[in-house]
Amino acid sequence: MRGGTARTTGWRRLAGASWRSPADPQFYGELEVDATAILGYLNEVRAVHGVRATVTHAIGAAVARALSEVPELNVRLARGRMHPREGVDVFFIASVRGELTGVKVVDANRKSLRQLACEVNRRLDELDRGDDPQLGRGKAMLARLPRVLVRPALRFAAWLTSDLNLDLSRIGLPRQAFGSAMITSVGRWGVSRAFSPLAAYYRVPVLVLVGAIEARPVVIGGEVTARLMLTLTATFDHRYADAGQAVRFADAVRRYCADPGVYDPSTEYLRDSRR
């Protein structure tokens, strides 16, 4: 040290020349939940309603409920200020014909698991048939652009539809295209835990990945036993969320997973059907 200043040498010198200062607002977290209650409730919904309801649908419902309980996360960011969203909308990412796409469920927190699953399934079937009224025109426009213009075009579209809150659906740019949060599943490929980045044009506070359900040893009542466990991982945008809000969000998701029927408007119908 000379004059109270340490000289930068070795690895630190190389690192300083290799990377810039951090400018990425993302932070990550994971949550392990017992999947027994979710699987039991899904079986009830399928048996009573004949609906193809999945764990991903259930986690989407849990995320919608959590955003209702933590309204500070259900906001959009524009010009450095937070603005409450008009509703709790959840975007389900899916692979259709080998291409990533998805559907946004409006007011997901007000819909039962059955309604949510039916809407997602119907819309994905439409996408499989080539009908994409929400994002189809926008994708076609991007496909025609030179590669060098795709990134600025995406950012400009996000600024128009998210920051300015404009609805340009006529040209394939719907308002708040990705809703309040995004959900996708890696469990379908047998992956139990994975993380994903938030693209700049998403403009959402959180992206949740649903892992594969696995039998794992857990301690219950002081004894080790095998339980069906589910790992959820989340990517948060620090501009929207702080650690306290993320913890409250995770706690709300955990409580939903412990007893989905308590939060589902269709619960009474399910109970009546068993009498």
Secondary structure as the mmCIF struct_conf table of DSSP 4:
data_model
#
loop_
_struct_conf.conf_type_id
_struct_conf.id
_struct_conf.beg_label_comp_id
_struct_conf.beg_label_asym_id
_struct_conf.beg_label_seq_id
_struct_conf.end_label_comp_id
_struct_conf.end_label_asym_id
_struct_conf.end_label_seq_id
STRN STRN1 ARG A 2 ARG A 2
TURN_TY1_P TURN_TY1_P1 GLY A 3 GLY A 4
STRN STRN2 THR A 5 THR A 5
HELX_RH_AL_P HELX_RH_AL_P1 GLY A 10 SER A 18
HELX_LH_PP_P HELX_LH_PP_P1 ARG A 20 PRO A 22
STRN STRN3 GLN A 26 ASP A 34
HELX_RH_AL_P HELX_RH_AL_P2 THR A 36 HIS A 49
HELX_RH_AL_P HELX_RH_AL_P3 VAL A 55 GLU A 69
TURN_TY1_P TURN_TY1_P2 PRO A 71 LEU A 73
BEND BEND1 ASN A 74 ASN A 74
STRN STRN4 VAL A 75 ALA A 78
TURN_TY1_P TURN_TY1_P3 ARG A 79 GLY A 80
STRN STRN5 ARG A 81 PRO A 84
BEND BEND2 GLU A 86 GLY A 87
STRN STRN6 VAL A 90 VAL A 96
TURN_TY1_P TURN_TY1_P4 ARG A 97 GLY A 98
STRN STRN7 GLU A 99 VAL A 105
TURN_TY1_P TURN_TY1_P5 VAL A 106 ASP A 107
HELX_RH_3T_P HELX_RH_3T_P1 ALA A 108 ARG A 110
BEND BEND3 LYS A 111 LYS A 111
HELX_RH_AL_P HELX_RH_AL_P4 LEU A 113 ASP A 128
TURN_TY1_P TURN_TY1_P6 ARG A 129 GLY A 130
TURN_TY1_P TURN_TY1_P7 PRO A 133 LEU A 135
HELX_RH_AL_P HELX_RH_AL_P5 GLY A 136 ARG A 144
BEND BEND4 LEU A 145 LEU A 145
HELX_RH_AL_P HELX_RH_AL_P6 ARG A 147 ALA A 158
HELX_RH_PI_P HELX_RH_PI_P1 TRP A 159 ASP A 163
BEND BEND5 LEU A 164 LEU A 164
STRN STRN8 LEU A 168 LEU A 168
HELX_RH_3T_P HELX_RH_3T_P2 SER A 169 ILE A 171
TURN_TY1_P TURN_TY1_P8 GLY A 172 GLY A 172
STRN STRN9 LEU A 173 LEU A 173
TURN_TY1_P TURN_TY1_P9 ARG A 175 PHE A 178
STRN STRN10 GLY A 179 GLY A 179
BEND BEND6 SER A 180 SER A 180
STRN STRN11 ALA A 181 SER A 185
BEND BEND7 VAL A 186 VAL A 186
HELX_RH_3T_P HELX_RH_3T_P3 GLY A 187 TRP A 189
TURN_TY1_P TURN_TY1_P10 GLY A 190 GLY A 190
BEND BEND8 SER A 192 SER A 192
HELX_LH_PP_P HELX_LH_PP_P2 PRO A 197 ALA A 199
TURN_TY1_P TURN_TY1_P11 ALA A 200 TYR A 202
BEND BEND9 PRO A 205 PRO A 205
STRN STRN12 VAL A 206 VAL A 210
STRN STRN13 GLU A 214 ILE A 220
TURN_TY1_P TURN_TY1_P12 GLY A 221 GLY A 222
STRN STRN14 GLU A 223 ASP A 237
TURN_TY1_P TURN_TY1_P13 HIS A 238 TYR A 240
HELX_RH_AL_P HELX_RH_AL_P7 ALA A 243 ALA A 258
HELX_RH_AL_P HELX_RH_AL_P8 PRO A 260 TYR A 263
TURN_TY1_P TURN_TY1_P14 PRO A 265 SER A 266
HELX_RH_AL_P HELX_RH_AL_P9 THR A 267 SER A 273
TURN_TY1_P TURN_TY1_P15 ARG A 274 ARG A 274
#
